[in-house]
Amino acid sequence: MEHLQSSRRDFLTQLLCGVGTTAFAGLTFAEGTKFPPTRVITRGPRHHWFGYYDKLQFDPTSRYVLGMEVAFEHRSPKADDVIKVGMVDLQDNDRWIELGESSAWNWQQGCMLQWLPGSDSKVIWNDREDGQYVSRMLDVKTGKGRTVPAPVYSVSPDGKTAVTPDFRRIQDVRPGYGYPGFPDPNFKDLAPKDSGIFRVDLETGKSTLILSLDEISRTGAIPNQQKDIKHYFNHLLFSPDGSRFITLHRWQYPNGKRLSRMITARPDGSDVRVVIDNGSVSHFIWRDPAHILAQSKASADSPAWGDFLVRDENQAELKEVGKGVLDNGGHLTYLPGNEWILNDTYPKGKERIQTPHLYHVASGKRIDLGHFHLPAVYTGEWRVDTHPRFSPDARYVCIDAPHKNEGRQLQLIDISEIVGTT
């Protein structure tokens, strides 16, 4: 055991110092850099992916990996396009197990498929039924399921409550993040009183509007305020203790440009705080119930984006993390223990390379996990962001990326030698 721990320390030291090593089998070179072992866990001819980075893709045992399956790529989904929902068994030759289907999905976030927090066997995803969006809850062990008469976005840590935006509104202003099929009834209303964020009781199915677009449009100062801007919400996430949630309040100008503020509130919609109010804020993650790591500009007139740690309070002070090292445009999460930040990049260079990476908080060093080429045909709404997600035991990172001629597939990166989970 001491030998293994010593080897792991030496390996980690060399990685953090940027020195190559041949100490561990299965690691491959790329431009002089050692990458951890990666394997593709889904297969063609159908395409597979998971979507966003802040959902529970792995079950609590880290054995089963959720994913979606589709027969086409390179176009927007239509209302009658149906995808399959399933999971991969990592301990049974990466066997694909079909669980259900959905006709409420998009390329970036799928159908909000995720393991139900607090459960070792239940999953939930969005679908449509009888002219409305719903969510399906399924126990993968017993096969028993039920339908909740409302869609979900983020689920509370106890698995009893969800918060969700109006997907019809999102589809109107940002195709690729909403669902096609149901038009926004408030299409002409810039800030409707009956649309916004809803709290869903997953036990009773009751859905309640807790924060309206009308209310948020009148809360605090809005940068570059104009009379003709159209308001909407997107990107919701409960805090680790379930006491609050984040959302992005966004508004669209007639020319299509968008600006954003980062908002937090209690699960009943009260105690609304405008945490970042400069108009430029994007991906975020809770570090703990009191702190948020978010990508933003330092101020409204700043030319550059960065990764900033802020307290959950009105007009929070922005403290930059990993400047020039941690990518300032990727999808951020903390590994358990908050020693490491998992992130990725958008396609860079002529080769359009995406690079998932780990950032070691204490040392300020970055470890790249691989280079993944994104062909130019994957663009706009149907692009394939890697959106890295980690397993509960922090042994694996799963990404979405095209593989050879099989299109988008799930790929598993073994980070155990880096973070010490062998």
PyMOL commands that set and color helices and strands:
alter all, ss='L'
color gray80, all
select helices_A, chain A and resi 2-16+167-173+213-217+380-382+416-419
alter helices_A, ss='H'
color red, helices_A
select strands_A, chain A and resi 28-30+33-35+38-40+47-49+64-70+83-89+95-102+114-115+122-129+132-139+145-148+154-155+161-164+196-201+207-212+230-238+245-252+258-265+273-276+281-288+291-297+305-311+319-320+333-334+340-343+353-354+357-360+365-368+372-373+389-390+396-402+408-414
alter strands_A, ss='S'
color yellow, strands_A
deselect
rebuild
show_as cartoon
